[in-house]
Each structure stands twice: as C-alpha cells, then as structure tokens.
C-alpha cells in the first residue's frame, strides 16, 4: 500500500506543481502601469521675462536595463506662446489633431504650439543603452507633427520629415545632433546638465501673409565637455500654420512673435509596463519596473536647480545689437535680465490604468517632493533607500477601488510576481533620409582627430549646387563627407558637412521662384551672423551661469566633432542616418 500511496501523492504534487507553473506562465506584461506628473510650481513670473527659460537637471539611469515600451521624461518644462489675451477663440484650426481634444477648449492654447523635450526615456527611442538621452521637441501645428532634431520627428518615424516640415536648424559646428537623442558618457549618477531656451533675433521680422516674427528659439547646453548653442527653431516654423489653414486670427500668435510661458516643471511618467496576478483569495497584485533615484547621505534626491527666466535684456538685446551694429556679444546671459522664482513643491496624483494609486508620496508614503535650501527641487526619501540609490515602490495591491503601494515582502509568493522580468528593448530600424547618396564604405571612427586626416572635400559645380532629377528644384550639396561615428548607445551616425544656410532645414525657403522663399540678402546676412558665432563663441565658455551645487555631466565624446580644414567657420555637421552598429 505504501508504494501506491507514495505514487498517488507524487502524481498529485506533480499535477499541482504543473498547474501552478501554468498559472505563472499566464502572467503577461501589460501597459498603463504608472502615470503621473511629479512636479513643481513657482512664484508668478513678470510678463517681461518671456524671452527664455533654463535650469540644471540631474542625469541618472532611472532604469538599470533598457526596457521596451517605456517612457518617462526626467524633470523638464513646456514652453507655449503667451496668448492670455485670447479668452474664447480657438487657436487650433479645424482639421488639426489637437482640435479634437475638446477638453482643451475653448482656446486650445496649451496645445497650439509647444517647445518640449529634455532629458528622458521615450517609447520611440530606437537605440536604448541604460542612461537617458537629451532631445529637443517642438509641436508647431497643434500636434499634427513634432520636430525633434534638424531632420526627424520626435521618434515617430524612421524616415526624415518632409522638407516643408523641417523646422530645427543645426547651429553648432562642434556637436552632432542624432535623431535618437544626445547620449552621455559612461553611466551618469546625478551629475547635472544645464539647458536653456532663448528667443534670439537671427533674422528680421517679415511682413506679409502670414507675418513672421524674429524669435528663433535657441537651445543652449551646459555640460562638462560642451557649452553653447546647438540649434534653433526657424521662425517660419511657427508662423506658417496661419497660411496653411487660411486662418488670419493666428497672425502674430505663434512662438515666432509671442513671449514664451512655462508653468514650472515635472517628471512626466507617460508609458510604464506592468505585471498583474491574483493570489488564491482573488486579490490583485501588480509589479512595476525598478525605478531608481540618486540620493545623498540625507536621503535627498536633488533633481533641479537654478530655474531661471530671462527678459530680452539677458541676450536678445545684445545679440541684436551685434547683428545690426557690430557691437560684440559674447553669448553669455546677462544677470540683469534674469529672475529666479521661488519653487513650490506639488503633491502628485498617480494612477495605474486610470485607477488611483495611494501610498507613494506624502507624509505616509515612501517620499515627498521638497524644495531644499538654495531653491533646489527634488525628493525627500523616507524609505526605499539602498546605498546611494532610492527605489520607487515596485509593488501594489488592489483594495477599495484603489491600488496601494506595498513592499516586496507583502507580495504572496504564489502570485509569481517577484520573479517576473520585463521585456528588454531591441535595436530599432535605422533613421534614414534621402538628402544625399551615402557611401557605406566609410568606416565608423569615434575619434575626431583621426577623422580629420581622412577628409575629402566634395568638388562642387557652379554655385555649389547639384541637380537631383528626382526633385523639381535644385538642392545644395554637402561640402565634405560622409563621416561616421559610433555612439555610446551602440548606434552609428553618418553625417556630412554643409554650409550653414545650405542645410536641409532651409531648403523649403531657398527654392528658386518660391513666393515664400527667402531673399538672397536674408540668406547672406544669416550666414554671416552664424560665421561670427562660430568664430567667437567657444565650447568652453559659461553661457549659462554655472550651477551652485554638484558637477556637470559629460556628453558622449563621439558627438563632439572638429570641422575639417577649411570648413572651420560657417559649416555645420548634418546627420543623415543613424543605425545599429554591425556586430
């Protein structure tokens, strides 16, 4: 009897074990795991301080491995044109995407035009490597499309934007701007990146239909190995919506003309995966990816500092005087045009798939948002600190129509949640453009000093133009290239050197006979101004005032390039392709 009894027990145990394994196997990764804005406000800003905004933001690996379907923006801000005088008329024309968002009415001012981006992780990133990336982003037409670099959208397409939707001009002749974002050196852990958006008059305002203002919103970076302006939004990027939709009400209402408004800043938790499972009593438990934050010995995560708004006195006025009168402008921001508002912490509302989450933040939570001495914003951790990192709550229990943050020790082993692993991101498709014929035989070389010895200038026909019979007009061609570099994210970037005014972003304004085209005089004046910037604004000057606390992060050294001999002034590197490196 005993052998039979033993056999029966063994069969039952194996069966139960099999069922248990099947239950665990049924746990599948889901989306909508976490949503919310960990944010701060600040004291009101006087209206004259609408010509720029900047700050220093901590850079760190929020996740310790590259995850698929994951998007969280580290602390950043949003800039919109000040249309506070309009109380009831729609800024988004019928037919635009944002006009469908009825909750944004009656004016749709918050989604009319924006400058966004910053440091973060985006679901559309093609090449993930652990640390975050920095990316610009602009929405000039009520979210019909977005512009994230001098050639591509904000990760939404492998192919470069159509010529009439390009809107960011490459300004720096020392820094590459890849479509997948600017990478960092090593594994940053709380070092700071400074960035500022400044409205600068690179061109004169234009009358006509539509009129166009003179504000070129220019992005400045401040890192340990690079400082200075990298690119700007061409003013027509913002004004053209009025012509495209035949909507004169929009004349003079875009970011080309209006002061910028930004209402504080936030960590935008957008797309986070989750696992869910039930215990034997039917109670639902959920797991999120491990989200980590750098902390000091006091349990402080200092994430933002030196939030500063600027009037035209900070740089716009001296820059304009330099352009018009020749009075030298160093590019450094004048403190007489700067104001630093007092920051105010906010309590965050979190949700999972639309259901409120409690127990994360506040007096009874794991941390609370705080403004520390020196007007620095971040998190004060009360639990979850492990060494020099603090971990955001990973586990939740559904009770009383809410999810409650719990500790790992409170998760029943029978759910199988703890051992679940989130899907890792795979390299994406290449970013491509059709601007030039790329010669794939050129090898990737991460060292600028080695590249200079391989430079081959492209012999150009008369007036520097080459006929491309697949297009009805004539396109400017690059002066040198191609060159390739391998970045920290494992991708390879291909780029060419163009004369500044000949880069693809300007082609829509330089077609012969185009009624919306720029005059030869306008193009020549802009080219001459950029040549002065290249000649006199080095990459080791403090344009932004240095931070009061901490160290600056380093950008990926492979992004920092040296112009070829003879192209040191007035030429810029234009990325034409980004792809995964061959193994």
C-alpha positions in Angstrom: 0.0 0.0 0.0 2.7 2.4 0.9 4.3 2.4 -2.6 0.9 3.0 -4.2 0.1 5.8 -1.7 3.5 7.4 -2.4 2.9 7.2 -6.1 -0.6 8.8 -5.7 0.9 11.6 -3.6 3.7 12.2 -6.1 1.2 12.4 -9.0 -0.9 14.9 -7.1 2.1 17.0 -6.2 3.3 17.0 -9.8 -0.1 17.9 -11.1 -0.4 20.8 -8.6 3.1 21.9 -9.5 2.2 21.9 -13.2 -1.0 23.9 -12.6 1.0 26.4 -10.5 3.6 26.8 -13.3 0.8 27.2 -15.9 -0.7 30.0 -13.7 2.6 31.8 -13.5 3.1 31.4 -17.2 -0.2 33.1 -17.9 1.1 36.3 -16.4 1.7 38.6 -19.3 3.2 42.1 -19.5 0.7 44.9 -19.7 0.8 48.6 -20.4 -0.6 51.5 -18.4 1.4 50.6 -15.4 2.1 54.1 -14.0 1.1 57.6 -14.9 1.5 61.0 -13.2 3.5 64.2 -13.1 6.0 64.6 -10.2 6.1 68.4 -10.4 6.8 71.8 -9.0 5.3 75.2 -9.4 6.9 78.6 -8.7 6.0 82.2 -7.9 4.4 84.2 -10.7 6.8 85.5 -13.4 6.6 89.1 -14.6 5.5 89.3 -18.2 8.7 90.8 -19.5 10.6 87.6 -18.6 9.3 85.6 -21.5 12.4 85.6 -23.7 14.0 82.5 -22.2 13.9 79.8 -19.6 16.6 77.5 -18.3 17.8 75.3 -15.4 20.1 72.4 -14.5 18.6 68.9 -14.3 20.1 65.8 -12.8 21.1 63.0 -15.2 21.0 59.4 -14.0 19.9 55.9 -15.1 16.3 55.8 -13.9 16.2 52.1 -15.0 19.1 49.7 -14.8 18.4 48.0 -18.1 16.9 49.2 -21.4 13.2 48.4 -21.3 10.7 48.1 -24.2 7.5 50.2 -24.1 8.9 52.6 -21.5 8.7 56.4 -21.5 9.4 58.8 -18.6 10.8 62.3 -19.1 13.1 63.4 -16.3 12.5 66.9 -15.0 11.7 69.3 -17.8 9.3 72.1 -18.8 7.0 73.1 -21.6 7.0 76.5 -23.3 3.9 77.8 -25.1 3.3 81.3 -26.6 1.6 83.7 -24.3 -2.0 84.1 -25.7 -3.5 85.0 -22.4 -5.3 87.9 -24.1 -7.5 85.4 -26.0 -10.3 84.1 -23.9 -12.6 82.3 -26.3 -11.4 81.9 -29.9 -9.8 78.6 -31.0 -6.0 78.7 -31.7 -6.1 75.2 -33.2 -7.9 75.3 -36.6 -10.5 72.7 -37.6 -8.7 69.7 -39.1 -5.8 69.7 -36.7 -5.2 66.8 -34.3 -5.4 68.8 -31.1 -8.7 70.4 -32.1 -10.3 67.0 -31.5 -9.3 67.3 -27.8 -12.4 69.1 -26.6 -11.3 69.3 -23.0 -8.5 71.7 -24.2 -11.1 74.2 -25.5 -12.3 76.9 -25.9 -8.9 78.3 -26.9 -6.7 75.2 -27.1 -3.8 77.5 -26.0 -2.0 74.7 -24.2 -1.7 72.5 -27.3 -1.5 75.2 -30.0 2.3 75.3 -30.1 4.9 74.0 -27.6 8.6 73.5 -27.0 9.1 70.4 -25.0 11.7 67.6 -24.8 14.6 67.5 -22.3 16.4 64.6 -20.7 14.5 61.3 -20.6 13.5 57.9 -22.0 11.0 57.8 -24.8 9.0 54.8 -26.1 10.0 55.7 -29.6 13.8 55.6 -29.0 15.4 53.2 -31.4 18.7 52.7 -29.6 18.5 52.3 -25.8 21.6 51.8 -23.6 20.6 52.4 -19.9 21.2 56.1 -19.3 18.7 58.7 -20.6 19.2 60.9 -23.6 18.6 64.6 -24.3 16.3 65.6 -27.1 14.6 68.8 -28.3 11.0 68.7 -29.3 8.6 71.2 -30.8 4.9 71.0 -31.9 4.2 73.8 -34.3 0.8 72.8 -35.6 -1.5 71.6 -32.8 0.3 68.2 -32.6 -0.2 67.3 -36.2 3.5 66.6 -36.2 6.5 67.1 -33.9 10.1 68.1 -34.6 12.8 66.5 -32.5 16.1 67.2 -34.4 17.4 69.0 -37.5 15.9 66.2 -39.7 13.4 64.0 -37.9 10.3 63.9 -35.8 10.2 63.1 -32.1 10.9 59.4 -32.7 7.7 58.8 -34.6 9.2 57.8 -37.9 12.3 56.1 -39.3 12.3 58.5 -42.3 13.3 62.1 -42.1 10.5 64.7 -42.1 9.2 66.1 -45.4 11.1 69.2 -46.3 8.2 71.5 -45.6 8.0 70.2 -42.0 11.7 70.5 -41.1 12.0 73.3 -38.5 15.2 73.0 -36.4 18.4 74.4 -37.9 21.7 72.9 -36.8 23.7 75.8 -35.4 26.7 74.2 -33.6 29.7 73.3 -35.7 31.1 71.2 -32.8 28.2 68.9 -31.8 26.3 66.2 -33.7 22.5 66.0 -33.1 21.3 62.5 -33.8 17.6 61.8 -34.3 17.5 59.3 -31.4 18.8 61.9 -28.9 22.1 63.1 -27.5 23.9 60.4 -25.5 26.0 60.8 -22.4 29.4 59.5 -21.4 29.6 56.5 -19.1 26.9 55.9 -16.5 25.9 59.3 -15.0 24.7 59.3 -11.4 23.2 62.6 -10.5 25.5 65.0 -12.4 23.8 67.9 -13.9 23.0 69.1 -17.5 22.1 72.7 -18.0 19.9 73.7 -20.8 18.2 77.0 -21.7 15.8 78.0 -24.5 16.5 81.6 -25.6 14.4 83.6 -28.1 17.1 85.3 -30.3 16.7 87.6 -33.4 18.7 85.7 -36.0 16.5 87.2 -38.7 14.4 90.3 -39.1 10.6 90.1 -38.8 8.8 89.7 -42.1 5.5 91.3 -43.2 3.2 89.5 -45.5 0.6 86.7 -45.2 1.4 85.5 -42.7 3.7 87.9 -41.0 6.6 86.2 -39.2 8.3 87.4 -36.0 12.0 87.5 -35.4 12.2 85.0 -32.5 14.4 81.9 -33.1 14.1 79.8 -30.0 17.7 78.6 -29.5 18.8 75.7 -27.3 21.9 76.2 -25.2 23.6 73.3 -23.4 25.9 73.4 -20.4 27.9 70.1 -19.8 31.4 69.4 -18.6 32.8 68.9 -22.1 30.5 71.1 -24.2 28.8 74.5 -23.6 26.9 76.7 -26.1 24.1 76.9 -28.5 23.3 73.8 -30.6 20.3 74.6 -32.7 17.3 76.8 -33.1 13.7 76.7 -34.4 13.4 78.7 -37.6 10.7 81.4 -37.0 8.6 80.4 -40.0 8.1 77.0 -38.4 5.6 78.7 -36.0 4.0 81.3 -38.4 3.2 79.0 -41.4 0.1 77.4 -39.7 -1.9 80.6 -40.4 -1.2 80.3 -44.1 -1.7 76.6 -44.3 -5.1 76.8 -42.7 -6.0 80.3 -44.1 -6.7 81.5 -40.6 -5.6 85.2 -40.2 -6.6 85.1 -36.5 -3.3 83.3 -35.9 -1.2 86.2 -37.3 1.3 87.1 -34.6 0.2 84.5 -32.1 3.0 81.9 -32.5 6.3 81.4 -30.8 8.0 83.4 -33.5 6.3 86.5 -32.1 4.8 86.0 -28.6 6.7 85.7 -25.3 7.1 82.2 -24.0 5.2 80.9 -20.9 6.3 77.9 -18.8 4.5 76.9 -15.7 7.1 75.1 -13.6 8.4 71.7 -14.4 7.8 68.0 -13.9 8.9 64.4 -14.3 6.3 63.1 -16.8 5.5 59.5 -16.2 3.9 58.5 -19.5 4.4 54.9 -20.5 5.3 52.2 -18.0 4.7 48.5 -18.3 3.3 46.3 -15.5 2.6 42.7 -14.5 -0.6 41.7 -12.6 -1.5 38.5 -10.8 -4.0 37.2 -8.2 -3.4 35.3 -5.1 -5.6 32.3 -4.1 -8.1 34.7 -2.5 -8.5 36.6 -5.7 -6.7 39.7 -4.5 -4.9 41.5 -7.4 -1.2 42.5 -7.1 0.8 44.5 -9.5 4.5 44.9 -10.3 6.3 47.9 -12.0 9.9 48.1 -13.3 12.5 49.1 -10.8 12.8 53.0 -10.9 15.8 54.3 -9.1 16.9 57.8 -8.0 20.3 59.1 -6.8 20.3 60.1 -3.1 22.8 61.8 -0.8 23.6 60.9 2.8 20.5 62.8 3.9 18.1 60.8 1.7 17.8 63.8 -0.7 17.4 63.4 -4.5 18.3 66.8 -5.8 16.9 66.9 -9.3 16.5 70.5 -10.5 18.4 73.7 -9.6 18.9 77.3 -10.9 15.5 77.6 -12.5 15.8 81.0 -14.3 13.6 83.1 -16.6 15.0 85.7 -18.9 13.9 89.0 -20.3 15.3 90.4 -23.6 18.0 92.2 -21.7 19.7 88.9 -20.9 20.7 88.1 -24.5 18.2 89.1 -27.1 19.1 92.8 -27.0 22.9 92.5 -27.1 22.6 89.8 -29.8 20.5 92.1 -31.9 23.0 94.9 -31.4 25.8 92.6 -32.5 23.9 91.6 -35.7 22.9 95.2 -36.6 25.6 97.4 -35.2 28.6 95.1 -34.8 28.9 95.5 -31.0 30.4 92.3 -29.9 28.2 89.8 -28.0 29.8 87.0 -26.0 26.6 84.9 -25.9 26.8 84.9 -22.1 23.4 85.5 -20.3 23.4 88.9 -18.6 22.1 88.6 -15.0 20.3 92.0 -15.3 17.8 90.2 -17.5 17.4 87.1 -15.2 14.9 86.2 -12.5 14.9 83.1 -10.3 11.4 82.4 -8.9 10.8 80.6 -5.6 10.0 77.0 -6.3 6.9 75.4 -4.8 6.5 71.6 -4.4 3.3 69.8 -5.5 1.6 66.6 -4.4 1.3 64.1 -7.3 -1.7 62.1 -8.3 -0.6 58.7 -9.6 -2.8 56.2 -11.4 -2.5 52.7 -12.9 -4.7 52.1 -16.0 -6.8 55.0 -14.8 -7.2 53.7 -11.2 -5.8 55.9 -8.5 -2.6 54.8 -6.6 -2.1 55.8 -3.0 0.7 55.4 -0.6 3.6 56.5 -2.8 4.0 60.2 -1.9 3.3 62.4 1.1 3.6 62.0 4.8 2.5 58.4 4.8 4.4 57.5 1.6 7.8 56.5 0.5 8.9 60.1 -0.3 7.7 63.6 -0.6 8.5 66.3 -3.1 10.6 69.0 -1.5 12.3 72.4 -2.2 15.7 72.2 -0.5 17.9 75.2 0.6 19.2 77.0 -2.4 15.9 76.8 -4.2 16.7 73.2 -5.4 13.8 70.8 -6.1 13.7 67.1 -5.6 12.6 64.2 -3.4 13.0 63.6 0.3 13.0 59.8 0.8 11.6 58.2 3.9 12.0 54.6 2.9 13.3 52.6 -0.1 16.9 53.9 0.2 19.6 51.3 -0.7 23.1 52.7 -0.6 23.3 55.8 -2.7 20.1 54.9 -4.6 16.4 55.1 -3.6 13.9 52.8 -5.3 10.4 53.9 -6.3 7.7 51.5 -5.0 7.5 48.5 -7.3 4.6 46.5 -5.9 0.9 47.3 -5.4 -2.2 45.7 -4.0 -5.7 46.5 -5.3 -8.1 47.3 -2.4 -11.0 49.6 -2.0 -11.1 50.6 -5.7 -7.5 51.8 -5.5 -4.0 50.5 -5.8 -2.0 50.7 -2.6 1.8 50.8 -2.7 3.3 47.9 -0.7 6.7 46.4 0.0 8.0 43.4 -1.8 7.7 41.3 1.4 3.9 41.8 1.3 3.6 40.1 -2.1 2.4 36.5 -1.8 4.9 34.1 -3.4 2.0 32.2 -5.0 1.4 35.2 -7.4 4.8 34.6 -9.1 5.1 38.4 -9.5 8.5 38.9 -7.9 10.4 36.7 -10.4 8.7 38.3 -13.5 11.1 40.2 -15.8 10.1 43.0 -18.1 10.8 42.8 -21.8 14.0 44.4 -23.0 14.2 46.8 -25.9 15.7 45.6 -29.2 17.6 47.9 -31.5 15.1 49.7 -33.9 15.2 50.4 -37.6 17.7 52.9 -39.0 16.8 56.5 -39.2 17.1 57.4 -42.9 17.0 60.4 -45.2 17.1 60.9 -48.9 19.2 64.1 -48.9 22.4 62.5 -50.2 23.7 59.3 -51.6 25.5 57.7 -48.6 28.7 55.8 -49.3 28.7 52.8 -46.9 32.3 52.0 -47.3 33.4 54.8 -44.9 34.2 53.2 -41.5 33.0 54.4 -38.2 35.7 56.2 -36.2 34.9 57.7 -32.8 38.0 59.9 -32.7 37.6 63.4 -34.3 41.4 63.8 -34.6 41.6 60.6 -36.7 38.7 61.7 -38.9 40.4 64.9 -40.0 43.1 63.0 -41.8 40.5 61.3 -43.9 38.6 64.4 -45.0 37.7 64.5 -48.7 36.2 67.7 -49.8 33.4 67.3 -52.4 34.1 69.2 -55.6 31.0 71.3 -56.3 29.6 72.6 -59.6 28.9 76.2 -60.1 27.3 78.0 -57.2 27.6 74.9 -55.0 24.5 73.2 -56.4 23.9 69.7 -57.8 21.0 68.7 -59.9 18.8 66.0 -58.4 16.4 64.9 -61.1 14.1 63.2 -58.6 13.1 66.6 -57.4 11.7 69.6 -59.2 14.2 72.0 -57.8 17.9 72.1 -57.2 19.3 71.0 -53.9 22.5 72.3 -52.3 25.0 69.6 -51.8 27.3 69.0 -48.8 30.9 70.2 -48.8 32.5 67.2 -47.2 31.7 63.6 -46.1 30.4 61.1 -45.4 31.8 60.6 -41.9 30.7 58.0 -39.3 31.0 57.8 -35.5 29.9 55.1 -33.1 27.9 56.4 -30.1 27.6 55.2 -26.5 24.2 53.6 -27.3 25.7 51.2 -29.8 24.5 53.1 -32.9 26.4 54.5 -35.8 25.7 58.0 -37.0 26.5 59.1 -40.6 27.0 62.8 -41.2 28.1 65.4 -43.8 29.4 68.9 -43.6 27.1 71.5 -45.1 27.4 75.3 -45.4 25.1 76.5 -42.7 22.5 78.1 -45.0 22.5 75.1 -47.3 21.4 72.5 -44.7 18.1 70.7 -45.5 16.1 72.7 -42.9 16.4 75.8 -45.1 15.6 74.1 -48.5 11.9 75.0 -48.2 12.8 78.7 -48.1 15.5 78.7 -50.8 13.8 77.1 -53.8 14.1 79.3 -56.9 10.9 81.1 -57.7 9.1 80.1 -54.5 6.8 83.0 -53.4 7.5 82.1 -49.7 11.3 81.9 -50.3 13.9 84.0 -48.6 15.8 86.7 -50.5 19.5 86.3 -51.2 20.1 89.2 -48.8 18.4 87.5 -46.0 20.3 84.3 -46.5 23.6 86.1 -46.8 23.0 88.1 -43.6 22.1 84.9 -41.6 25.1 83.0 -43.0 27.4 85.9 -42.0 26.0 86.0 -38.4 26.5 82.3 -37.9 30.1 82.7 -39.1 30.7 85.2 -36.4 29.2 82.8 -33.8 31.4 80.0 -35.0 34.5 82.3 -34.9 33.9 83.8 -31.4 31.8 81.5 -29.3 33.9 78.6 -28.0 32.5 75.4 -26.4 34.2 76.0 -23.1 32.6 79.4 -22.2 29.9 79.6 -19.5 26.9 80.9 -21.4 24.6 79.8 -18.6 25.7 80.7 -15.1 27.4 77.6 -13.5 25.3 75.6 -11.1 25.7 76.3 -7.4 25.7 72.6 -6.5 27.1 69.4 -7.9 29.1 68.5 -11.0 28.3 68.8 -14.7 27.6 65.7 -16.7 29.7 64.8 -19.8 28.2 64.4 -23.2 29.2 61.4 -25.3 32.6 62.4 -26.6 31.8 60.8 -30.0 29.3 63.6 -30.6 31.9 66.3 -30.3 33.4 66.8 -33.7 36.1 69.1 -35.2 35.3 70.8 -38.6 37.5 69.7 -41.5 40.3 72.0 -42.6 38.9 74.9 -44.5 35.4 74.4 -43.0 36.0 75.7 -39.5 33.6 78.7 -39.8 30.2 78.7 -41.4 29.7 75.0 -41.9 27.8 72.5 -39.7 27.6 68.7 -39.4 24.3 67.3 -40.6 23.3 63.8 -39.5 21.8 61.9 -42.5 21.5 58.4 -41.0 21.6 56.6 -37.7 21.6 52.8 -37.4 22.6 49.9 -35.1 26.3 49.1 -35.3 27.1 45.8 -37.0 28.3 43.1 -34.6 
